[in-house]
C-alpha cells in the first residue's frame, strides 16, 4: 500500500500523526502554505513560516519515513490584509528551493478584488517558475468562486493541466473537468466531502486527474482520510490499480510537473512498498480484509 497525500497541513499535526500515517502506507505528502488561524501581522511571520515548512517540517517528516514537499504562496484569506500583501515580493526566492513543488494555496476566500489581484499575480509566478498551481475554492459561493477561478486561469499563461482546483464537490466538479484542470477533493469528518460521496463521483467522472487529500489541519480533521478513501473505493468495486492511481500515481503525475519531487525512500526505512502500480496491500493492517 502506498499513499501520497497531496494536501495536508502537518505543521498543525503531531508526531503521532506522522507515525500513524507511515504505518497506514503514507510515504509522501505536500503541505501547502495556508492561514494559521491567528492573523499574521507582518511579512516576517510569513518568512519564518516558509522557512519552517522547508526546513524543520521536512526534517520532522523524514524521521517517520515520509517525504515532505511544500507549496508556497500568500493564501486567499490573508490577501485581504495590507500587512500581508508585501510578502508577494518575497515569494519568488522560495519557489526555486528544494522541496517546493507548486505555488499555493491561491484562489478565493471572500471573492474580493484584493484576492483577485493576489491570485493573478501568483499565477504569473507559477508560469515564471514553471510550477503547478494549487487553487483553493471558497467555502461560500463555491460555484461563483470556481467559475471565476477558471476564468482567471484562462486569462493567465498557466495551462489548465498545471492547475489543481481543490475542495470540490458535486456542484462544481464537471466545470473543472471540462476546463482541463485537475480535480481536488478534501475528505473531511463533517464537511467538504466524505468517502462514499467521493466514490460516487469517481464512478461518474473516472479516476483521471483526480487528487484526493485529507487537508488535515488545526480543526476537526483526520490525516488518515486517504486510507479510509482507499477502503471505500475497494468496497465500492474499484480495483487496487484504481486505488493506486488515485492515491499515488495521480499526485505524482501532477506535482511531478514541477521537476522537484523527491520520492526515494528515506534511508533506514523500507522502500519496497513504493513499487509499481497494483502493489499488494498485504501488511497494511488498516486495509486487511478489504479487497477488490
C-alpha positions, 0 to 999 in steps of 0.5 A: 500500500502506498499513499501520497497525500497531496494536501495536508497541513502537518505543521498543525499535526503531531508526531503521532500523526506522522507515525500513524500515517507511515504505518497506514502506507503514507510515504509522501505528502505536500503541505501547502502554505495556508492561514494559521488561524491567528492573523499574521501581522507582518511579512516576517511571520510569513518568512519564518513560516516558509522557512519552517515548512522547508526546513524543520517540517521536512526534517520532522517528516523524514524521521517517520519515513515520509517525504515532505514537499511544500507549496508556497504562496500568500493564501486567499484569506490573508490577501485581504490584509495590507500587512500581508500583501508585501510578502508577494515580493518575497515569494519568488526566492522560495519557489526555486528551493528544494522541496517546493513543488507548486505555488499555493494555496491561491484562489478565493476566500471572500471573492474580493478584488484584493484576492483577485489581484493576489491570485493573478499575480501568483499565477504569473509566478507559477508560469515564471517558475514553471510550477503547478498551481494549487487553487483553493475554492471558497467555502461560500459561493463555491460555484461563483468562486470556481467559475471565476477561478477558471476564468482567471486561469484562462486569462493567465499563461498557466495551462489548465493541466498545471492547475489543481482546483481543490475542495470540490464537490458535486456542484462544481466538479464537471466545470473543472473537468471540462476546463482541463484542470485537475480535480481536488477533493478534501475528505473531511469528518463533517464537511467538504466531502466524505468517502462514499460521496467521493466514490460516487463521483469517481464512478461518474467522472473516472479516476483521471486527474483526480487528487484526493487529500485529507487537508488535515489541519488545526480543526476537526480533521483526520490525516488518515482520510486517504486510507479510509478513501482507499477502503471505500473505493475497494468496497465500492468495486474499484480495483487496487490499480484504481486505488493506486492511481488515485492515491499515488500515481495521480499526485505524482503525475501532477506535482511531478510537473514541477521537476522537484519531487523527491520520492526515494525512500528515506534511508533506514526505512523500507522502500519496497512498498513504493513499487509499481502500480497494483502493489499488494496491500498485504501488511497494511493492517488498516486495509486487511480484509478489504479487497477488490 
